[in-house]
Amino acid sequence: MRSVTLRAAAFSAAIAFLALILASCSPTMTSPHEVFPPNPVPPKTAAPLSFTTVSAGTHLSCGVTTTGAAYCWGTNVAGALGNGTSVGHSTVPVPVSGALIFAMVSSGELYACGVTTAGTAYCWGGDFGGDLGNGMIATLDCLSCGESNTPMLVSGGLTFATVTAEGSHTCGVTTGGKAYCWGDNSYGETGNNSPDSSITTPVPVSGGLVFSQLSAGYRHTCGVATSGVAFCWGANFTGQLGNDNTTNSPIPVIVSGGLKFVSVSGGFDRNDWRGGVLLGP
């Protein structure tokens, strides 16, 4: 106990001595508290953001505030947060660059896309399968080619109502109800019957269907037509196309059961449906 007291006394004496020395050099520093100032008061937390919509992707999430600003959080590999940087991650929302006013956003695996209030589509982040829809794509010789840490305009001049991103492909519904897709097409995810494994700009989904809603799954896509009939296309390893088999399809196939739907949500290897009503008697 004596040794502890001695050490404490010695430490206090040392602080006092150091304070005197510093005071002789700087008249404004006259207190031991100024030599070893207390911890600063933590800054006040910024006002909480108010979101109208959020979207959870594989490694990141994004949302749109009530003012139309887009924010993302999570991984920033390949510039997935869209804030002009391409390293690390963020555990809090950071604003997407560009001062664009968004109506909605959708998060994929390492990228995100959004539609502005004018109906223009933008994407940012990794572009490993043509995900950003701007005609660029990463290659083995240039893995960073095509990726963007700020929003890039989607090619084609289309006016979209919504977009949906998941895995490495994106689809959107235009204001006229037409479906377009782009990105990885290894299993027919873009639905246009193309043999190409990657589609770098929006292509129309086969069948001339008019959709009210689409949802991209990890390797497949499903949508609800304005008639309420559901269609799916792409990978079908576990029956995620819902057409009573496990064969992949590069074009839309009707979901079995004679049901009418109001919405659909695609997941990793399954789908969730809402509002099923039997067609006819």
C-alpha positions in Angstrom: 0.0 0.0 0.0 2.9 2.3 0.8 4.5 1.7 -2.6 1.2 2.6 -4.4 1.0 5.8 -2.3 4.6 6.7 -3.1 4.0 6.1 -6.9 0.9 8.3 -6.8 2.7 11.0 -5.0 5.6 10.9 -7.3 3.3 11.0 -10.4 1.5 14.0 -8.9 4.8 15.8 -8.3 5.9 15.0 -11.8 2.8 16.5 -13.3 3.1 19.6 -11.1 6.8 20.0 -12.1 5.9 19.6 -15.8 3.1 22.1 -15.5 5.5 24.7 -14.0 8.0 24.2 -16.8 5.4 24.5 -19.5 3.9 27.5 -17.7 7.2 29.3 -17.9 7.3 28.8 -21.6 3.6 29.5 -22.3 1.7 31.8 -19.9 -1.6 30.4 -21.1 -0.8 26.9 -19.8 -0.9 27.0 -16.0 -2.8 24.0 -14.9 -2.1 20.2 -14.9 -5.4 19.8 -16.6 -4.1 21.8 -19.5 -1.0 19.6 -19.7 -3.1 16.4 -19.8 -6.5 17.8 -21.0 -9.6 15.6 -20.3 -11.2 13.6 -23.1 -13.1 15.8 -25.5 -16.8 15.9 -25.4 -18.1 13.5 -28.1 -19.7 15.4 -31.0 -23.5 15.3 -31.1 -24.9 12.6 -33.3 -26.2 13.8 -36.6 -30.0 13.8 -37.0 -31.3 10.4 -38.0 -31.9 10.0 -41.7 -35.5 9.5 -42.8 -35.8 6.8 -45.5 -38.7 6.2 -47.9 -37.2 2.9 -49.2 -34.2 0.6 -48.5 -32.7 -2.4 -50.3 -30.5 -5.1 -48.9 -28.0 -6.7 -51.2 -25.5 -9.5 -50.7 -22.7 -7.4 -49.1 -24.2 -3.9 -48.9 -27.5 -2.0 -48.4 -28.7 1.3 -49.9 -31.7 3.5 -49.3 -33.4 6.7 -50.5 -34.2 9.5 -48.0 -37.3 11.6 -48.0 -35.4 14.2 -49.9 -34.4 11.8 -52.7 -30.8 11.4 -51.6 -29.2 7.9 -51.9 -27.1 6.5 -49.1 -25.3 3.1 -48.9 -23.5 1.2 -46.2 -21.6 -2.1 -46.0 -18.7 -3.2 -48.2 -17.0 -0.8 -50.5 -15.2 -3.3 -52.6 -15.0 -2.0 -56.2 -16.7 1.2 -55.1 -20.0 -0.4 -54.1 -21.0 2.5 -51.9 -20.9 4.9 -54.8 -19.3 7.7 -52.7 -16.1 8.2 -54.8 -13.9 5.8 -52.9 -13.2 2.1 -53.4 -11.7 0.7 -50.2 -12.8 -0.7 -46.9 -16.4 -0.6 -45.8 -18.8 1.6 -43.9 -20.8 0.7 -40.8 -23.0 3.8 -41.3 -24.8 5.2 -44.3 -22.7 7.4 -46.6 -24.1 9.6 -49.3 -23.9 8.4 -52.9 -22.0 10.9 -55.1 -23.5 13.1 -57.8 -26.3 14.9 -56.0 -28.9 12.9 -58.0 -32.5 12.8 -56.8 -33.6 9.1 -56.7 -37.0 7.6 -56.5 -35.6 4.1 -55.6 -32.4 2.1 -55.4 -31.7 -1.6 -55.4 -28.5 -3.3 -54.1 -26.8 -6.2 -55.8 -23.8 -8.3 -54.7 -21.0 -5.7 -55.1 -22.9 -2.9 -56.8 -26.2 -1.0 -56.7 -28.5 0.7 -59.2 -31.2 3.3 -58.9 -33.8 5.2 -60.8 -34.0 9.0 -60.5 -37.3 10.9 -60.3 -36.9 11.6 -64.0 -36.8 7.8 -64.7 -33.1 7.7 -65.6 -31.2 4.6 -64.4 -27.7 4.8 -62.8 -25.5 2.0 -61.4 -22.2 2.0 -59.5 -19.8 -0.5 -58.0 -18.3 -3.7 -59.4 -18.9 -4.6 -63.0 -17.9 -8.2 -63.2 -20.6 -9.4 -65.5 -21.8 -6.2 -67.2 -23.7 -5.3 -64.0 -23.6 -1.5 -64.5 -25.3 -1.6 -67.9 -23.0 0.9 -69.5 -21.3 -1.3 -72.1 -18.2 -2.0 -69.9 -17.1 -5.2 -68.2 -14.2 -6.5 -66.1 -11.8 -8.9 -67.7 -9.1 -11.2 -66.4 -6.6 -8.7 -67.8 -8.3 -5.7 -66.2 -10.5 -6.6 -63.2 -11.1 -2.9 -62.5 -12.3 -2.2 -66.0 -15.9 -1.0 -66.0 -16.3 -0.6 -62.3 -17.2 2.8 -61.0 -17.2 4.3 -57.5 -19.7 7.0 -58.6 -23.1 6.6 -60.4 -22.8 5.8 -64.1 -25.6 6.3 -66.6 -27.2 3.1 -67.8 -27.0 2.9 -71.6 -30.0 2.9 -73.9 -31.9 6.1 -73.1 -34.7 4.1 -71.5 -37.1 5.6 -68.9 -37.5 3.2 -66.0 -40.1 3.0 -63.3 -38.1 0.6 -61.2 -34.9 -1.5 -61.3 -34.0 -4.6 -59.4 -30.4 -5.8 -58.8 -29.1 -9.1 -57.2 -26.1 -11.3 -57.7 -24.5 -9.9 -60.9 -27.5 -9.0 -63.0 -30.0 -6.2 -63.1 -33.5 -5.9 -64.6 -35.9 -3.0 -64.9 -39.4 -2.2 -65.8 -39.9 0.9 -68.1 -42.7 3.3 -67.6 -44.5 1.4 -70.4 -44.2 -1.9 -68.6 -41.5 -3.4 -70.7 -38.8 -5.5 -69.0 -35.1 -5.1 -69.8 -32.2 -6.9 -68.2 -28.4 -6.7 -68.3 -25.4 -8.2 -66.5 -24.4 -11.9 -65.9 -26.3 -14.2 -68.2 -24.6 -17.5 -67.4 -28.0 -19.2 -66.7 -30.3 -17.0 -68.8 -30.8 -14.4 -66.1 -31.5 -11.6 -68.7 -34.4 -13.5 -70.2 -33.6 -12.6 -73.9 -32.6 -16.0 -75.1 -29.0 -14.8 -75.8 -26.1 -17.3 -75.8 -23.8 -14.7 -74.4 -22.7 -15.2 -70.8 -22.6 -11.4 -70.1 -24.9 -8.6 -71.4 -23.4 -5.2 -70.9 -26.3 -3.0 -71.9 -30.1 -3.4 -71.4 -31.8 -5.9 -73.6 -35.6 -6.5 -73.8 -36.9 -9.7 -72.1 -38.4 -12.1 -74.6 -42.1 -12.5 -75.0 -43.4 -9.0 -75.3 -44.9 -9.2 -71.8 -46.1 -6.1 -69.9 -44.9 -6.2 -66.3 -46.1 -4.4 -63.2 -43.1 -5.6 -61.1 -39.8 -7.5 -61.4 -37.5 -9.0 -58.8 -34.0 -10.3 -59.5 -32.9 -13.4 -57.6 -29.2 -14.5 -57.3 -29.2 -16.3 -60.7 -32.7 -15.9 -61.9 -35.5 -13.3 -62.3 -39.2 -13.3 -61.7 -41.9 -10.9 -62.5 -45.6 -10.2 -62.3 -47.4 -9.2 -65.5 -50.2 -6.6 -65.4 -52.6 -9.5 -65.7 -51.3 -10.9 -62.4 -49.7 -13.9 -64.0 -46.1 -14.7 -62.8 -43.2 -15.5 -65.0 -39.6 -16.5 -64.2 -36.4 -17.1 -66.1 -32.8 -18.1 -65.5 -31.3 -20.7 -63.2 -33.7 -23.4 -62.0 -31.4 -25.8 -59.9 -33.9 -26.0 -57.1 -37.1 -25.3 -58.9 -36.9 -21.5 -58.3 -38.7 -20.8 -61.7 -41.8 -22.5 -60.3 -42.7 -24.3 -63.5 -42.7 -27.9 -62.1 -39.2 -28.8 -63.3 -35.5 -28.0 -62.7 -34.4 -27.0 -66.2 -32.8 -23.6 -66.6 -34.7 -21.2 -69.0 -33.3 -18.3 -71.0 -36.8 -16.9 -71.6 -39.8 -16.3 -69.3 -41.8 -19.4 -68.3 -45.1 -19.2 -66.7 -45.3 -20.1 -63.0 -47.4 -23.2 -62.3 -50.6 -23.2 -60.3 -53.0 -20.8 -62.1 -52.4 -18.1 -59.5 -52.6 -14.3 -59.8 -50.0 -12.3 -57.9 -49.5 -8.7 -56.9 -45.8 -9.0 -56.2 -42.8 -11.3 -56.2 -39.5 -11.3 -54.4 -36.5 -13.4 -55.7 -34.0 -14.8 -53.3 -30.8 -16.9 -53.5 -32.5 -20.1 -54.8 -36.1 -19.5 -54.1 -38.9 -16.9 -54.4 -41.4 -15.4 -52.0 -44.9 -14.6 -53.4 -47.6 -12.4 -52.1 -51.3 -12.1 -53.0 -51.9 -15.4 -54.7 -55.5 -15.8 -56.0 -56.8 -18.6 -58.1 -57.6 -17.8 -61.7 -61.1 -18.6 -62.8 -63.6 -20.8 -60.9 
